[in-house]
C-alpha cells in the first residue's frame, strides 16, 4: 500500500503567527533550561547575527551541506557545532 502524504495549509493573520512564534521562543528557552541537549541548537536569528548573513545565505549553506539544520513549527534551528566548524574552517562562505 502506498503511503500518501497530505499537506494541510492554514492561513493565519500575521499577528496570530507572531504570537505563536513568541510562545515557541518561550517554550524553547524553558526547554533549554531543563534539557541540556537543546543547547546544541541555535535559532536562525542568532545565526544570522553571528555570521552577518541573511536567510537566503543560510539556506544556501544548508542546501550545500555546510551547516546542519532542523525545522520546528516553521522556525529553523542550526546545530551549534556545525556553525562553529564553519567558522573554524576559515573558508569563505556565502
Secondary structure, 3 states (H helix, E strand, C coil): CCCCCCCCCCCCCHHHHHHHHHHHHHHHHHHHHHCHHHHHEEEHHHHHHHHCCCHHHHHHHHHCCCCCEEEECCEEEEEHHHHHHHHHHCCCCC
